[in-house]
């Protein structure tokens, strides 16, 4: 069934272990962990996070890498050796995910516009990363990001056609809005390929709002998600300017939980 939670990224720049502890004390049952630096991938550090999850009976849905900004240079450049090096580095993420019990690795990807990107290269590189992730029990999932190649639904469809079941997606609601894409249409089109959702509301007051502060039909979206991808995970991902207190996040998490139960 669908599971909802909160991303530690909401509390940035609070360090990840303190953000996770704040969410744990507040009773959040499910999280996405945003790794913000290399030192946070050390086994001893990840063990601390894993023990915290266990202590509070929390689960981790996904891991967001801090290296997303260098993915164009490392994974999608013409310098092939960088690809090998980056894949080797990603073993650090995947090992951490095994420790945390996380299944979804969030990828931003390249920043070249889809109209001019070398798609064969893109899909080949993604497949290599996806296959490496699978060897660790991890699903590499392409996020739709407005400033990246993945911004448009047509590109994601080409990706799905080229990669088949290895094409998995993180559907970010606010990024879809920024790309002038309809989140509901993206969901209906990508279907079971959507394995993770970054949830937020939007409307005349902004494109990254608390649930209920905008006009997005969240409940209808969740009902459709439950039909098309019933094992999907959903995490609230708000920018720090989008809420005032931790209680706002908890309130939104409770809203999501109730909506899922009604689905």
C-alpha positions as CSV (number, residue, x, y, z in Angstrom):
1,X,0.0,0.0,0.0
2,X,1.0,3.6,-0.3
3,X,3.2,5.0,2.5
4,X,3.7,8.7,3.3
5,X,6.4,10.5,5.2
6,X,8.7,13.6,5.3
7,X,12.1,14.4,3.7
8,X,14.9,15.5,6.0
9,X,15.6,18.1,3.2
10,X,12.6,20.1,4.6
11,X,14.7,21.1,7.6
12,X,17.9,22.0,5.6
13,X,20.4,23.4,6.6
14,X,19.9,21.6,9.9
15,X,22.4,18.7,9.8
16,X,20.9,15.4,8.7
17,X,21.2,13.5,12.0
18,X,19.5,16.4,13.9
19,X,16.8,16.7,11.2
20,X,16.1,13.0,11.4
21,X,16.0,13.1,15.2
22,X,13.5,16.0,15.1
23,X,11.2,14.0,12.8
24,X,11.7,10.9,15.0
25,X,10.7,12.7,18.2
26,X,7.7,14.1,16.4
27,X,6.4,10.7,15.5
28,X,7.0,10.8,11.7
29,X,7.0,7.1,10.7
30,X,8.6,7.2,7.2
31,X,11.4,9.4,5.8
32,X,13.6,10.3,2.9
33,X,17.2,11.0,3.9
34,X,19.1,13.7,2.0
35,X,22.8,13.1,2.3
36,X,24.6,16.5,2.3
37,X,28.3,15.6,2.3
38,X,30.8,12.8,1.8
39,X,31.4,12.4,5.6
40,X,27.7,11.4,6.0
41,X,28.4,8.3,3.9
42,X,30.9,6.8,6.4
43,X,29.7,3.5,7.7
44,X,29.9,4.7,11.3
45,X,27.8,7.8,10.6
46,X,25.2,5.8,8.6
47,X,25.1,3.3,11.5
48,X,24.1,6.1,13.8
49,X,21.2,7.1,11.4
50,X,20.2,3.4,11.1
51,X,20.1,3.0,14.9
52,X,18.0,6.1,15.2
53,X,15.5,4.7,12.7
54,X,15.4,1.4,14.6
55,X,15.0,3.1,18.0
56,X,11.9,5.1,16.8
57,X,10.5,2.3,14.6
58,X,10.9,4.5,11.5
59,X,11.5,3.4,8.0
60,X,13.5,5.1,5.2
61,X,12.0,5.1,1.8
62,X,14.7,6.8,-0.2
63,X,18.1,8.5,-0.3
64,X,18.8,11.8,-2.1
65,X,22.5,12.3,-3.0
66,X,24.3,15.5,-2.5
67,X,26.2,15.0,-5.8
68,X,23.1,15.6,-7.9
69,X,24.7,18.9,-9.1
70,X,27.7,17.1,-10.6
71,X,25.8,14.3,-12.3
72,X,26.0,16.1,-15.7
73,X,29.8,16.2,-15.5
74,X,30.4,12.8,-14.0
75,X,27.7,10.6,-15.5
76,X,26.8,12.2,-18.8
77,X,29.9,13.9,-20.2
78,X,32.0,12.6,-23.1
79,X,34.8,11.7,-20.8
80,X,34.1,8.0,-20.2
81,X,36.5,7.6,-17.3
82,X,34.3,9.9,-15.1
83,X,31.4,7.5,-15.6
84,X,33.4,4.6,-14.2
85,X,34.5,6.8,-11.3
86,X,31.0,8.0,-10.5
87,X,29.6,4.5,-10.6
88,X,32.3,3.4,-8.2
89,X,31.4,6.4,-5.9
90,X,27.7,5.5,-6.0
91,X,28.6,2.2,-4.3
92,X,28.9,4.4,-1.2
93,X,25.3,5.5,-1.5
94,X,24.0,2.0,-2.2
95,X,25.9,0.5,0.7
96,X,24.4,3.3,2.9
97,X,21.0,2.5,1.6
98,X,21.4,-1.1,2.5
99,X,22.2,0.0,6.1
100,X,19.2,2.3,6.2
101,X,16.7,-0.1,4.4
102,X,16.1,2.5,1.7
103,X,15.0,1.3,-1.7
104,X,14.8,4.4,-4.0
105,X,17.9,6.4,-5.2
106,X,16.9,9.8,-6.5
107,X,18.7,10.9,-9.7
108,X,18.5,14.4,-11.2
109,X,20.5,13.5,-14.3
110,X,21.8,15.7,-17.0
111,X,21.0,19.4,-17.6
112,X,21.2,19.5,-21.4
113,X,17.8,20.4,-22.9
114,X,16.0,17.2,-24.0
115,X,15.8,18.4,-27.6
116,X,19.6,18.4,-28.0
117,X,20.7,15.7,-25.5
118,X,22.4,12.5,-26.8
119,X,19.6,10.2,-25.7
120,X,21.3,7.0,-26.6
121,X,24.1,8.0,-24.3
122,X,21.7,9.1,-21.6
123,X,19.8,5.9,-21.5
124,X,22.9,3.7,-21.7
125,X,24.5,5.6,-18.7
126,X,21.3,5.4,-16.7
127,X,21.0,1.7,-17.4
128,X,24.5,1.1,-16.1
129,X,23.7,3.0,-12.9
130,X,20.4,1.2,-12.6
131,X,22.0,-2.2,-13.0
132,X,24.6,-1.4,-10.3
133,X,21.8,-0.3,-8.0
134,X,19.9,-3.5,-8.6
135,X,23.0,-5.5,-7.5
136,X,22.5,-3.8,-4.1
137,X,18.7,-4.2,-4.0
138,X,18.3,-0.5,-4.9
139,X,16.0,1.1,-7.5
140,X,17.6,4.1,-9.3
141,X,14.7,6.5,-10.2
142,X,14.8,9.5,-12.5
143,X,13.3,12.6,-11.0
144,X,11.6,15.2,-13.2
145,X,13.5,18.4,-12.5
146,X,12.6,21.7,-14.2
147,X,16.2,22.7,-14.8
148,X,17.3,19.2,-16.1
149,X,16.9,17.0,-19.2
150,X,14.1,15.2,-17.3
151,X,11.8,18.2,-17.1
152,X,9.4,17.1,-19.9
153,X,7.0,14.2,-20.0
154,X,7.9,13.4,-23.6
155,X,11.5,12.7,-22.6
156,X,10.5,10.5,-19.7
157,X,8.3,8.5,-22.2
158,X,11.3,8.0,-24.5
159,X,13.2,6.9,-21.4
160,X,10.5,4.4,-20.5
161,X,10.3,3.1,-24.1
162,X,14.1,2.6,-24.2
163,X,14.7,1.1,-20.8
164,X,11.5,-0.8,-20.1
165,X,11.2,-1.9,-16.4
166,X,14.5,-0.2,-15.5
167,X,12.9,3.2,-16.2
168,X,11.7,4.1,-12.7
169,X,10.6,7.6,-11.8
170,X,10.4,10.1,-8.9
171,X,7.4,12.4,-9.6
172,X,8.1,15.8,-8.0
173,X,4.9,17.8,-8.0
174,X,6.5,21.3,-7.7
175,X,9.0,20.5,-10.4
176,X,6.2,19.4,-12.7
177,X,4.5,22.7,-12.1
178,X,7.7,24.6,-12.8
179,X,8.1,22.7,-16.1
180,X,4.5,23.5,-17.0
181,X,3.6,19.8,-16.9
182,X,0.3,18.5,-15.4
183,X,1.3,16.2,-12.4
184,X,-1.8,14.1,-12.8
185,X,-1.2,13.6,-16.5
186,X,2.4,12.6,-15.8
187,X,1.2,10.0,-13.2
188,X,-1.4,8.6,-15.6
189,X,1.1,8.3,-18.4
190,X,4.0,6.9,-16.4
191,X,1.8,4.7,-14.3
192,X,3.5,1.9,-12.3
193,X,6.9,3.4,-13.3
194,X,6.4,6.0,-10.6
195,X,7.9,4.5,-7.5
196,X,8.3,7.6,-5.4
197,X,6.6,11.0,-5.1
198,X,7.8,14.4,-3.7
199,X,4.6,15.9,-2.5
200,X,3.6,19.6,-2.2
201,X,0.7,21.8,-3.0
202,X,0.6,24.8,-5.4
203,X,-1.6,27.6,-6.4
204,X,-1.7,31.4,-6.8
205,X,0.6,31.8,-3.7
206,X,3.4,29.7,-5.0
207,X,4.5,26.4,-6.6
208,X,5.7,24.7,-3.3
209,X,3.1,25.1,-0.7
210,X,1.8,23.2,2.3
211,X,-1.0,20.8,1.6
212,X,-4.3,22.8,1.7
213,X,-2.6,26.1,0.9
214,X,-3.0,25.6,-2.8
215,X,-5.4,24.2,-5.4
216,X,-3.8,20.8,-6.2
217,X,-6.3,18.0,-6.0
218,X,-4.0,15.9,-3.7
219,X,-6.7,13.4,-2.7
220,X,-7.6,12.7,-6.3
221,X,-3.9,12.3,-7.1
222,X,-3.4,9.8,-4.3
223,X,-6.4,7.8,-5.3
224,X,-5.0,7.5,-8.9
225,X,-1.6,6.7,-7.5
226,X,-3.1,3.9,-5.4
227,X,-4.6,2.4,-8.5
228,X,-1.6,2.7,-10.8
229,X,1.4,2.2,-8.4
230,X,0.0,0.9,-5.1
231,X,3.5,0.3,-3.6
232,X,4.6,3.8,-4.2
233,X,6.1,6.0,-1.4
234,X,5.3,9.6,-0.9
235,X,7.3,12.1,1.0
236,X,6.5,15.7,1.8
237,X,9.3,17.9,0.4
238,X,8.9,21.6,1.2
239,X,11.5,24.3,1.0
240,X,12.4,25.9,4.3
241,X,10.6,29.0,3.3
242,X,7.4,27.0,2.7
243,X,6.5,26.5,6.3
244,X,7.1,28.1,9.7
245,X,7.5,25.4,12.3
246,X,8.1,21.6,12.6
247,X,4.4,21.4,13.6
248,X,3.5,22.5,10.1
249,X,5.3,19.6,8.7
250,X,3.7,17.2,11.2
251,X,0.2,18.6,10.3
252,X,0.9,18.0,6.6
253,X,2.2,14.5,7.3
254,X,-1.0,13.7,9.2
255,X,-3.1,15.1,6.3
256,X,-1.3,12.8,3.9
257,X,-1.7,9.8,6.2
258,X,-5.5,10.4,6.5
259,X,-5.9,10.8,2.8
260,X,-4.1,7.6,2.1
261,X,-6.2,5.7,4.6
262,X,-9.3,7.1,2.8
263,X,-8.0,5.8,-0.5
